[in-house]
Amino acid sequence: SAVSIFKSETGNATAIQILANEKLKEHVTKVPALLICIEGNAVFENEKGIREILFNGDYILIEPEVKHWVEGIVDSQLLLVK
């Protein structure tokens, strides 16, 4: 699930919950984004072959116009900042 928790004229933040073995399906962003793992363990992958395992406190920069997806290893809470 995804819930917008902050919006402004210059950006926004979204809380994302991914359950164990669930997948946030492939999508793209039009602007650069920052994905932060708040709690849990998840895998970020993109069409360029980047695969990063995220643990509590880890983050990854997401490139615009690059297809990517996220899969929960365990129940995870993430924060997406654009």
Helices and strands as residue ranges (DSSP letters): E 2-7, E 12-18, E 23-27, E 33-39, E 41-46, E 51-55, E 59-62, E 68-72, E 76-81
